Amino acid sequence: MSELLTIECPICGKSVVWGEISPYRPFCSKRCQLIDLGEWANEEKRIPSQGENSDSDEWSEGPEQ
């Protein structure tokens, strides 16, 4: 019989079984999943880039100046 892998919810720290039994994994609930999504939407979380410069915006759709 295989041992169940458990992790901690990144939002609240509750134990979560990593498998089909936990549909919101790695989160323990829909609530924690939505809290995380809201943090990304509000830009409280972000993935840093190597050449990050606040003066240039590579994703801008406007004309280059």
N, C-alpha and C positions, 0 to 999 in steps of 0.2 A: 504494500500500500504506500502511495507517495505522500510525503509530508506537505501540508499546505504552506505556501509562502505568504507571509503577512508583512505589510508595510505600514508606515504611519501616514495618515492623511496630511498633506502639505499645509492645510489650512488650520485644522483644529487638533491634529496630533492623535486622533483615535486610530485604533488598529483596524486595518482593512485587509481582508483576504484577497490576494491577487488571483482572480479567476472569474468564471462565469457567474458565480454567486454574488459578485459585487459589480453591478452594471455601471457605476460611476467611477470606478477605479481610475486613477489613484486616489480619488476623493471618497469619503465615506458616505456622502449624500449629494443630492441635487443642489441643496443649499450651498455646500462648500464648493461645488463645481461652479455655481453662478457667482459666488464671491470672487473666485479666482478669475473668471471671465471678466468681471467688472473691473478688477485691478488692471488687467491687460488693456481693457477699453479706455480706462482713465489714464493710461500710460504710467501707472505706478510701477509696473514691471516692464522691462524691455531687455532685449538681447543686444549687448554692446557690439559695436563694430570696431575693427582695428583702426581705421582712419577717420574716426568720428570727429566731425568739425561742425560746430553750430552755425557757421557762416554759409555753408553750402547744403543744399537739399537735393540729393540725387533723384528723388522721387517727384520733384516738382514738375508740374505740367506746363508751367509758364515759360516764356522765352528766356534763354540764357542771357545774362548781362555781364 
